[in-house]
Structure formats: structure tokens, C-alpha cells
Amino acid sequence: MNKVRFGIAGFGVQGSSYAGYLSGRPKVGGPQAFAPEYCALGGICDIEEEKRRQALALYSGVPVYGSFEELIESGDVDAVITTVPHYLHPEIAVCAMERGVHVLVEKPAGVYTRQVRRMNQCAKEHPEVVFGVMFNQRTNRLYQQIKKLVESGELGEIRRSNWMINSWWRPDSYYRQSPWRATWGGEGGGVLVNQAPHQLDLWQWICKMPKKIFAKCIFGAHRDIPVENDVTIIAEYENGATGCFITSTHDPMGTDRLEIDLSGGKIVVENSSRAVIYRLLKNEDELNRNVKMEELGSLVSGNGSGENRLYEMSEITYNDGWGFQHVKVMDNFARAILFGDPLLAPGEEGMNGVCLANACLLSAWTKQEVSLPFDEDVYVEELNKRIREEGKFPERIV
């Protein structure tokens, strides 16, 4: 085998895009990305007849099926990508792993941690299967360098992180695309499970998981939807550091700015493409002990001068482009199957983002601070309440 045959489970917006990438024929009007070197389009499935007709018309010779079970058992695919509503990601993944088919799960890994935990356990029971998650932002070389810099200890210990990521403007027409969008029973939530999972993943990937969460969520902020689309998270870490994560879908201009304050410097990222690194010439603890009041003004109003300079500054700039990142994850996943390359995003790490999203919603629902790990049964009970009240997807009640 010199190429991995991917099966697309769900031929919607994302699935049709991935089919284009895998075939080397990105859809008209979509992002133009190179075809993955070690990947091929092996099959497509969708429960809707019209979607199947579209797939057959676009990809002559590629088998199309009416269910993910048929796709997985067909023998036409070596791996499957779960481009379906979020609740189904773990179900399809488990089905594939139990049949020896590799799995690349779309984000989020699932809706609630209990179902993701079952999926991860299945992966442990089938080590012969490669299991990854589509965290395409981990391919961003900017964040890769920032992660290495933080982990190196060169800038000391993290004291505070702040990420405002509001560049998710979504009008009413977006939410009307499919009946499952922006619903508790169909999607499992709003911005935390749909738009922001990549940044939640990067936040914990770089800054690690917090020990406590307090969140304020506004449900249906300026939109006729029941789920959260305006979120402010306050996090507390084991070392006493704090973090703030702000996201929404009603800001047409949008902001994407990450700041990480450390004892030896500061990292400021704008638009996920440019980072300014400030390296303190003396650790903040040393400055705190030794700076005299007469020196304070020149330091805080500028960078000082001569021997009294406060910091050195450098810059990192990357702009990999949309589409490229998804393709890079697919190719990395294929190389893991073919050559044993390490995964950029191992599947079991999908649990962390789901855990953060669940903790935030639980905090907002109960109006209390939530410690991690939290009671998974309580979360499911609260989610079930909202699915019942919504009344659209009773089959999702667990």
C-alpha cells in the first residue's frame, strides 16, 4: 500500500471539501489546496439520497454508500474521516476501530466526555489502528514554535494567558443550513463545540489543562438559537496562574489575539499569523526585588535604555493559508499508517477540548466554579434537560 484510501462519512460542507482535497480536485469556489501525497479518496457515505447523487456525479468511479457501517465494511477504505454531526463521531470511530479501520475524527472528538472516554478506551484495545483527531491548527508553524518556546522554559513559568477569539461571525443563514446546527440535541452546543474547539485545543496544548473553570455563557446572544454563542472563561492552574478565553459569533469585525505572560517575558500573537516575543533581560522576580522607584517610570513607559533596558524583542511570522492545514493533517495521518510517523494530533488528545467545553457549560448552567475533572454524570443530566426542553432530538438523550 503506497496510499491510504480514505472514506468520507458524511457528504456535507466539510465532507465534500475533504473529498475534493483527497481527489486532488478542490470544489469550485473553495480553498485551493494541494492534494495529500499519501492519501486517496476510497469511498463516500451519506444517509441522504440527494447527497449520494451529488457524490456519484462528482466522483465517478468512487463507491458511494448509504451508511457508515456499509462504508467501513466495504473493503474499499483503509481509514475513515467522521464529517458528521458531533454526536456521531465516537460511534463511527468505535465501529471502525472494532473492524480494523483507521480513524481520523473531526473536531470536536465528541459532545460529552463520557462518550469520548469510551472511544479512547476502544482505541487502547485496538493499538493496531491509527487514531487521530482533525486539529488542523496544530500544523500552524507559529503555534508549534510558541509551544516549543514555552516548554523550553526559556521564558520561565506561565503566569497568565488571555485569548480573545471572536473571528467567528455567523449570520442567521449559517444556522439555518441544517436542522441540527446550533441545537443541544443535534450539535451538542454552540461556539464551544463548533467554532472554537481548535483554539481551546491550542490553549491547553500550549498552556496545559487548568484545574478550575468559571464561565459566563450567553445563550442565543443576538441570534435566535438556544445554545451558547458568547462565552467568557476564567481558568486557574496548578501553579497559581490564571487564564481568560473569550469567544463569540456575533462580531463582524472579529479579533484573534493571544497573550501569554511568563516570569521571563511575554508572547503576543495577532491573527494566528504573527507573534512578538518579549524576553525580559532580568526575570520579573529579580526586577520586583531590585527596581528602584526612580527607575520605574522609564521602564513601564518604554524599554529603558542602556544597562537598564527591560527586554529584547523578536518576531515570528507565518501564514500557511486555509485548506493547507487540513491536508497536512491528512497526510501526517497517512504517514503514521504507512511509515509509523508520530501523529500531530493523537486521537485521545481530543478529550481535553471536550473536557474544557463541558466544564464551561456546566459552570454556566450551575453558576458555580467547576473543578477538573468534574462529575460527568451531572454534565449529562444537565445536557439531557436541555435536549428534552428543545424537543427536536429525543434520541440523543442518554
N, C-alpha and C positions, 0 to 999 in steps of 0.2 A: 504494500500500500504506500503510494507516494503522495496521496492527497486524502484528507479526511472528508467523507461525504456527510454534509450537514443536512438534517431535517428541520424544516421550519414548522413549529407547532403554533399555528395561528397566523393567517394571512391578512392582518390588518395593517395599520400605518407602519408599525415597526417591523413586522414580519415581511411585508413587501419590500421595505428598504433593504433588509438583510438579504433577501433573495436576490435583489439587484447587485449587491456587493459580491455575494458568493458566485454569481454567474458572470461577474465582470461587466454587467450592464446596469449601472445605476439608473433608477427611474427618471424619466424626463422631469425637469424642474427640481429634482432633488440634489443633494450634495454630491459632487463628483469625487469619488474616492477610488484608489487603485484596488484591483481585485486581490484578495488574500492569496499569497503564494502557495500555501499548502492546504487550501480549502476548495471544496466544490459543493455545488447545490445538488443534494441527493434526492430530496423529496419535500413535499409540502402537504400540510393538512389544515382543514378548517371545517367547522360544523355547518357553515352556511354555504348553500349551493351556489349562490352568486359569487362568493369569494373563490370557490373552487373553479368556477368557469373562468374567472379572471386569471387565476394562476395557470390554468391549462392554455389559455390564449397567449399569455406572455412567455411561458417557458415550455415550449414544445419538446416532448421527449422526457420531461421531468415528471415522475409519477406523483399524482395528487390523491389524497385520501380524505375520508370524511371524519376521522377521529384520530387522536394522538396514539391510541393503542394500535390501530392499524399501521400507522407510520412507523412506530417503534418496532413492531413485529414483522415488518415487511422484508427486512434484509437489505433494503435499499440505502440505509443510512448507518453511519458509524457513530454519529453524535446527534443530539437534538438541542435546539435552542427554544426556550419557552417564551414565545412572544404572544402571550395570552393574558387575560385579567389576572391580577396578582394572586388571588386565592388559589389558582390552579398551578402556580409554579412548583410548589413542593409535591403535589400529586403527580404531575407529569415526570418530575425528576425521579421520584421513587419508582414509578413504573419503568422508566428507562434503566435505572441502575440495577434493578432486580432482573433485567433481561440482558445485562451486559453492554448496554448502550451508554456512551459517554454523555455528560450533561453540562451545558452552559446555560445557567439560569439567568434570565433577565432580572434587573433590579425592580423592586426590592425582592429579596430572596423569598419573602412570604409576607403575609399580613400580620401575623402574630407569632411570637417567639416559640410557642408550643409546637406549632406545625413545622417551623424551621428546625427546631431541635430534632423532631422525628426524621426530617430529611437528612440532617447531618449525621444522625445515628446510622441511617441506611448507607450513607457514603462510607462510614467506618467499616461497615460489614461487607463492603464491596470495594476493597482497595485496588482492585484491578481496573476500576472505572475512574477516568479522569473527571473531576467535578470542579467547575469554575463558576464565577459569577461575573456578569457584564458590568463591572465597574470601570467604564472606559476612561474616566478621568485619572485613573492611576497610570495611564500611559503618558500623561502630560509631564514632559521632562522638567517643567518648572516645579511641580509639586514633588517629583521624585528627588530633585536636588534639595528642596526645602526639608523633606523628610530626612535625608541623609545628614544635612546640616544640623538639624535638631537632635538627631540620635547620636551624632558625634560628640556632643557635649561642648563643642567649641564656644557656643553662646550661653552656656550654663543651663540652668533649670528653668522650665516654663513657669511663669508667674500668672499670666493671664492671656486668654485668646478671645478675639472678637471677630465674628464673621457675619457681615450683612450681605445676604444673597437674595436680592429682590428682583433679579432679572428674569422673572418667570411670568410676565404679563400674559394673562389668559382671558379673552372676552367670552361672553355667553356662548358664542358659536362653537368655541372649543369644547365646552362642557356638554353641548348638545350632540356631539359627534356620535356618541354611543350611549345607550341607556345605563350602562354600568359605570360610566365616568362620574366622579365626584359623589359617590354613594358609599354608605357604610357596608352594604351587602354586596355590592358589585366590585368596588375598588378597595374598600377597607380603610378609607381615609382620603385626605386631600393632598396638600402640598408636601407633607412629610413622607407620603408613600409614593408620590408620583414625580414631582419636580425636583425635590431637594435630596433624595437618597444619595446621589453622588457626592454632594458636599458634606452630608452627615458622615459618609464613609471616609472622606478625606480628613475631616475634622478629627475623627477618632484614630485614623491611620497615622496622622502626624502627632496629635496631642494626647493620644491614648483615651481609653474609656474613663468617664467620670465615676465618682462613687454616689453622687446625688444629683437629682434634677428637679428644678422647679420651672414650670412652663405656664405661660398665658397664651391660650389659643382662642382666636375669634373664629367662630363657625359661620361660614357664609358672609364674610366681610365684603360688602358691596356687590355680592353675587347671590343669585337665587339657588344656593346649594346648601346641603346640611353639614358638610364636612369642613375641616379647618383649612383656611387659606390665608391666615395671618398669624404668625407664630413668633413668640419671643421665648427663648430658652436661657435659663441661668444654670450653669453647671459648677459643681465643686469636685475637686480632685483630691487624691490621697495626700499629695504633698502640700495641700492648702491652696493651690492655685484655683483660679476661677475662670469661667468661660461664658461667653454670650453668643448665641446664634439666633439671627433674626432673618425671617423669610416670609414672603407674601407673593400673591399672584395678581395684585391689583395696581401695580406701579408701572405705568407705560414706559417711563424712562429707565428705571431699574438701577440697581447698584450691586456691584460684586467687589467687596473689599474685605480682605482678611488681614488681621494684625495679630502677631504673636509677640508678646513681651516676655523677655527672658532676663535672667540675672546678669547676663553679659552682653545684652544687645536687644535688637528688635528686628522683626521681619514684617514688611508691609507689602501685600500683594494686591494689585489692581487688575480687575477683569480677567483673572486667571491666566494672564499672559506676561505680566511684568512684576518683578519683585525687587524691592530695595532692601538691602541688608545693612543694618547699622550695627557695627561692632564697637562696643564700649572699650576704650583704652584702659580703663580700670573697672573692675567688677562693681556693680551697683552697691554691694555691701561695703566695699572699700570706700567708694565715694561717700556713702552715707556717714561713715565714721570720720572721714578726714576733710571733707569740703568745708571751707570757712564761709561765713555769711557774706563777706565782701566778694567772694568768688562766685556766689550763686547766680547773680544777675547775668553775667556774661555766659554762663553755662546754659541756663534754661532759655535764654533769649536767642541763642545761636549755638555755635560749636566751640566757643572759647578760642584760644589761639596759642601757638607755640606748645610748650610743655603742658599747658592747661587745656588742650583740646579734649573734647568729650568723647568723640567717636570717629571712626573711619567708615566710609560708605562705599558699597559696591552695588551692582545691579545685575539681575538675570532677566533675560527676555526670551520668550518662546511663544510661537503662535502656530500650533500644529494644525489647526483647522478642524471643522466639524466633519464627521464621516470617517476621517483617517483613524480616529481613536477607536471606533467600533471595530474597524477592520483589523487594527493592530491587536485587539483583544482576541478576535477570532483566530488570527494567525498564531499568536502565542499559545492559545488553547490547542490548536492543531499540532504545533511543535511539541507540546507536552505529551500528546498522544504518540506522535511518531518518533520523537527523539529523547523524550524524558526531560525536556526543558522545564525549569521551575515556572509555575503559574504567576502571572502578575496579580491575579485576584483569585486565590483559592476559594472554593465554594463555601466552606464552613465559615469564612470571614463575613459572609453576608448576614450572619446572626447579629453582628454588632450594630449595624444601622437599624435593623428591625427593633432591636432592644432599645435603642435611643428613641425611635419614633413612638414605640409603645409606652415608654416611660413618660414621654412628653404628654401624650394624650391622657394617660392615667392621672398625671399631675393636674392637667387642666380640668378633667372631669371631676376629680375629688377636691380640687383647690388645695392640695397639700404637696409638700415636698416628697419626692419618691426616691428611695434608696435602691441602688442596683446591687445585686439582682432583686427584682420585685416579684410579687406574687402573680404568677402567670394566670392562675385560675381567676383571680379578681379582675385582671385585664379582660379576659374572655367574657366574663359575666357582664362587664360594662359595655363591651362591644356588642354583645348579643342584645342588650337593651335597645341599643340604637338601631340595630338591624330590624328588630321587631317593630319599633316605632315607625321606621321608614316603610316597612311593609312591602318592599319590592323584591327582595331575595330571601325568602324564608328558608331556602335550602342551605344558606350559609350559616345558620345558627348551629353552634356546636356545643 
